[in-house]
Amino acid sequence: MITQTPDAQAQEPLKIGIAGLVHSHVHWLLGREDRGDIRIVGIAEPDRALAQRYAEQYGFSMDLVYDS
């Protein structure tokens, strides 16, 4: 669980790498980047169509997506 305390707000966002987009729990990660507490730095997903769909839905660049 990621929480924000006053000290955490002054820190840099936690860098996150996502291994696969096929699990439903990735939605809470993809949907919270605008809060500023995390920064997605890479996504491993071989299904480019799925990655493209999520990129359009959540506004991330396909430059973050790797096949493995």
N, C-alpha and C positions, 0 to 999 in steps of 0.2 A: 504494500500500500504506500502510495506517495502522499505525504502531507506537507503542508507549508507552515513552517514556524517563522517567526520574524527573522531568525538567522538564515533560514533556507531561502527566503525571498531575496536576500542580498547576494546569494551565491549564484554561480553560473548554473544553467539548466543541466540536468542529468542527461548525458548522451546515451541514447537507446538504439540498439540494433534489433531488428525484428527478423526472426527466423520463420518464414512462412506466413502467408496470409489466410490460410484455410481454416484457422481456428477462430471462433466467434469473439474470443477475448481480445483480439487485436483492435476491435472497434473502439474500445475505451482508450487505447493508446493513441490511435490515429485521431480520435476526436478531442484529445486534450492538449495537443501541442500548442494551441493558441493561448493556453493558460500561462505558458512561460516556464513551467517547472521541468519540462523535458524537451529534448531536441532529438528528433529522429535523424540518425546519421547514415543509416543503411537498412535495406530490406532485401533479404534473400528470398526470392520467389521465382521458380522456373516457369510458372504460368503467366506469360506476359499479358494475356487478355484480362486475367483477374487483377493483376497489378495495375493495368491501365484503368480498369473500372474503379478501383479504389483511389487511384491518383486523381481521377476526375471528381469523385465523391468528396475526398478529403483535401484536395488541393496540394498534394505533394508532387515533386518533380520525379519523372521516371529516371532521372540521373541517379536517384538513390537506390534503384532496383538492380539487383544482381541475380544471375541465374542460380548461383549457389553460394 
